[in-house]
Amino acid sequence: MATAAARAAVVVVTVVTMVVSVLPGAEGHLQMGAYNKTCPQAEEIVLKEMSAILGKTPDLAGPVLRLFSVDCFVGGCEGSILLDSTPNNTAEKDSPLNKGVRGYEVVDAIKAKLDEACPGVVSCADTLALAARDSIRLSKGPFIPLLTGREDGNRSVAADVAANTPAPGANITDLIAQFAKLNLTAKDLAVLSGAHTIGKARCSTISPRLYGGQNGSSSSDPTLDGNYTTTLRGQCKPGDESKMVDLDPTTPTTFDGDYYKLVAGNRGLLSTDAALLLDPATKAYVSSQANNATSDDGFFADFAVSFLAMSKIGALTHHKGEIRNVCSKVNPPSPPHNSNNAAARTYLNGGLLLLTLAAPLLLGFLFVGL
């Protein structure tokens, strides 16, 4: 017990050290404790609400973590994935590539609690970021000190998704190139893929690997372990659009390094998981973690660094965005400021004040005359 506690303490110290090392280059001047003065209990509220939510539905940890990464990859970490479509615009959340994205109700519930305590202070973007961070922590993963101060964007266009999101069947070259566009490395790709240690995938996503249709093939994916293919076929029937299976069947609700053991053994559920074995750098990382049977500390420390790098992408600060009242809608425009009306009100108020002051004098003269 003491050894485990000591190891956890080392991981926390390592993560904090790494966070401090990236502070000067924080995107858009994000900062530690951005709400310390305006809403000091903000992070405590998010943790409390996430604890309650995951206590009832542990399976939501993976979706919330994915929701944050989907947000960051398209336009930056500014809450655009949360916006609803309008009659004149199809939003990111309604893109076919985001069909299986979940967790919106979690963000809405936490934002409501934050606004009860500190109305209009904490952005939806930060609410999502903190919820994702805590989904890791509450799934027995590392605690990651997170930079905050994000503001909410007002653009969310479905057409932006395909150009900025790795396709379900993307090869390793495409994946690395997509990450490079966001200043993320091949190692970041391998590390952040470790988030697949929690969560689920729809049968429709993996069906091409099980029944053919991937890259024009009419047979199952040869890069997927044969016995695992048989098991998955028992769970996912052809044409099944709704059923979901665990990304990590060994420890589906625990954030750990078991994912890499699965990938190394050709049991990575997604084709993008299997693709990690086709590049020297990503394969080396998978192998190093898969062969590390004693501790997840190295993975945890690496994940904290890569998660922080992702969390800074395209962040809006210093009034470049807004603090949404409702996470699914941009704020209504502020009423125009009319300087003439303001001046008229000033003169009127001034005249009333003079009249109030002069009234006793006028009455005095009247009474003297009587």
Protein Blocks (a to p, Z undefined) as FASTA:
>chain_A
ZZmmmmmmmmmmmmmmmmmmmmmmgghhiaehklmmmommlmmmmmmmmmmmmmmmmmlm
mmmmmmmmmmmmnopaehlmmpccdfkbccfklgfklmmgghklmmmmmmmmmmmmmghk
bcfklmmmmmmmmmmmmnopacddddehiacdfbdcfklmmmmgccfklcfklmmmmmmm
nopafklmmmmmmmmmgccddfklmmmmmngoiehiabdcfkbcfklmmmmmmmmcghia
kbccdfblmlmmbccfklmmmmmnopafbfklmmmmmcfklmmmmmmmmmmmkbcklmmm
mmmmmmmmmmmgopaeehlaccdfblkbccdddddddfklmmmmmmmmmmmmmmmmmmmm
mmmmmmmmZZ
